[in-house]
Amino acid sequence: VVDSGMHVYTLDINNLSNVGAYVTSNSLNYTSNEGNTPAESGGNLAIVSIDAVNRLMSGTFNFKAFRAQDGTQKIITEGVFKNISY
């Protein structure tokens, strides 16, 4: 995502900077901005804490990721990250 701070970021088909991605073990790529409609792709990323001293952040995410090449979709729900470095 582009920006910084603790808030909710929108991931949608019109946003080239804030993007969620899902990559399979055989390198198939799905993204939150590849679909043509909100039913195909989009979602949210919430940064809920930032530790600037230790450069760690935590948050949650959910999004629909689409792969235009074959028209398939992956839905990510209840994603969580805790104390990842940035």
Secondary structure, 3 states (H helix, E strand, C coil): CCCCCCCEEEECCCCCCCCCEEECCCCCEEECCCCCCCCCCEEEEEEEEEECCCCEEEEEEEEEEEECCCCEEEEEEEEEEEEEEC
